[in-house]
């Protein structure tokens, strides 16, 4: 939640209602005018009464329900007043007067979000795609870098690419794709995307460390023997803190549980659920112990073909203290898992820490310049119409998700150096296929279809790291699950 002393009203995102199981409840109409600090009007669905808890104190109050709030909820002065909240900006704390509880406030900066609408009408042919110009609704600064994502309410066959783009004269270029086999018109003024501003500080280069040596009158800390105890103790303390974060982020599954199925949306009988679980337990060795401990395939080594282009070297972007802690934890975790290693590559792409809608921080690598010189792979993705035709009158479905799918694919030796990323903690390169490379999607789809070549379209459907097994009845479903899980 975001505590906003500049907001007169409190709002909640529609996605929260879905998580609470209250999305189907009718909302009370709201006829008032709501504007954000940027001047654009958020889409208000209505209002409803919800409980809110801060510390041990819980109140029930009316909240406006909005789409694409980019945080779970905004607590305005109305809610903060009900809680008797006193905010200490210097100490970054909030005190609840009635209980005298002191709550720590996060340091997350929530970036302004704008919707974009089509500048002109565009015709998309079947399975066609296009780069279209859209108008930013609001006053986004020129040359601001924004994260573009598809807006809510778009038809399922109209896709918007998730990209970084620059605002030019109040406009943003958006890549749209028609995934259907029919022609599709997007009319002028149609809202197709949302854009979240990425602060300039995220792209600022870190200053290069100055060489310290006895010759220039400064002490050298080039090795452990010359490192002062104070410096060493701080380093060890930071390492211990990082190890604690990494350990907390590894949700290891107890060995005795095996591959536990999720029956939350299932209508199977108790006996059928037990039979299905027994079937999975017979293949428990195929399931990852943790979501971040995938296996390695020997069917593919991912290559990056950059032709005769010279290596691209970029400086690391600057990061805040909070972003630096997340970055350090991520790097240490990747090292511990054997996903990356220190590098001396001539290639270097910077790490970009992006604020997520829930206020968290996402570790990303800005591979845009590397992708620009990469020869593109045009392997096709499955068409939605073909998928619907195959499903026919199937009644039972089981879905399986490949644990961190890309990390199952090792890098080819001649391309490891090209994956190098630079940050304030050094230069590293990937030993597995990282996220963000332009050919990662087609390469992974090809791998999955190769593994299940005898079963796809007949027994199961494959879309990147998702596999859907379908059947008309339970006995045949068990057989198909066994076919998919049986090593080839």
HELIX and SHEET records of a PDB file:
HELIX    1   1 UNK A   14  UNK A   20  1                                   7    
HELIX    2   2 UNK A   77  UNK A   83  1                                   7    
HELIX    3   3 UNK A  200  UNK A  203  5                                   4    
HELIX    4   4 UNK A  214  UNK A  216  5                                   3    
HELIX    5   5 UNK A  224  UNK A  226  5                                   3    
HELIX    6   6 UNK A  229  UNK A  248  1                                  20    
HELIX    7   7 UNK A  255  UNK A  257  5                                   3    
HELIX    8   8 UNK A  270  UNK A  281  1                                  12    
HELIX    9   9 UNK A  284  UNK A  286  5                                   3    
HELIX   10  10 UNK A  321  UNK A  336  1                                  16    
HELIX   11  11 UNK A  368  UNK A  372  1                                   5    
HELIX   12  12 UNK A  384  UNK A  391  1                                   8    
HELIX   13  13 UNK A  405  UNK A  408  5                                   4    
HELIX   14  14 UNK A  416  UNK A  419  5                                   4    
HELIX   15  15 UNK A  440  UNK A  451  1                                  12    
HELIX   16  16 UNK A  474  UNK A  485  1                                  12    
SHEET    1   A 5 UNK A   2  UNK A   3  0                                        
SHEET    2   A 5 UNK A  73  UNK A  75  1                                        
SHEET    3   A 5 UNK A  11  UNK A  13 -1                                        
SHEET    4   A 5 UNK A  57  UNK A  66  1                                        
SHEET    5   A 5 UNK A  44  UNK A  54 -1                                        
SHEET    1   B 3 UNK A  85  UNK A  88  0                                        
SHEET    2   B 3 UNK A  93  UNK A  96 -1                                        
SHEET    3   B 3 UNK A 101  UNK A 104 -1                                        
SHEET    1   C 7 UNK A 158  UNK A 160  0                                        
SHEET    2   C 7 UNK A 171  UNK A 178 -1                                        
SHEET    3   C 7 UNK A 129  UNK A 137 -1                                        
SHEET    4   C 7 UNK A 113  UNK A 118 -1                                        
SHEET    5   C 7 UNK A 191  UNK A 198 -1                                        
SHEET    6   C 7 UNK A 145  UNK A 150 -1                                        
SHEET    7   C 7 UNK A 163  UNK A 166 -1                                        
SHEET    1   D 2 UNK A 122  UNK A 124  0                                        
SHEET    2   D 2 UNK A 184  UNK A 186 -1                                        
SHEET    1   E 2 UNK A 301  UNK A 302  0                                        
SHEET    2   E 2 UNK A 410  UNK A 411  1                                        
SHEET    1   F 5 UNK A 340  UNK A 342  0                                        
SHEET    2   F 5 UNK A 426  UNK A 430 -1                                        
SHEET    3   F 5 UNK A 421  UNK A 423 -1                                        
SHEET    4   F 5 UNK A 349  UNK A 355  1                                        
SHEET    5   F 5 UNK A 361  UNK A 365 -1                                        
SHEET    1   G 3 UNK A 396  UNK A 401  0                                        
SHEET    2   G 3 UNK A 466  UNK A 471 -1                                        
SHEET    3   G 3 UNK A 460  UNK A 463 -1                                        
END                                                                             
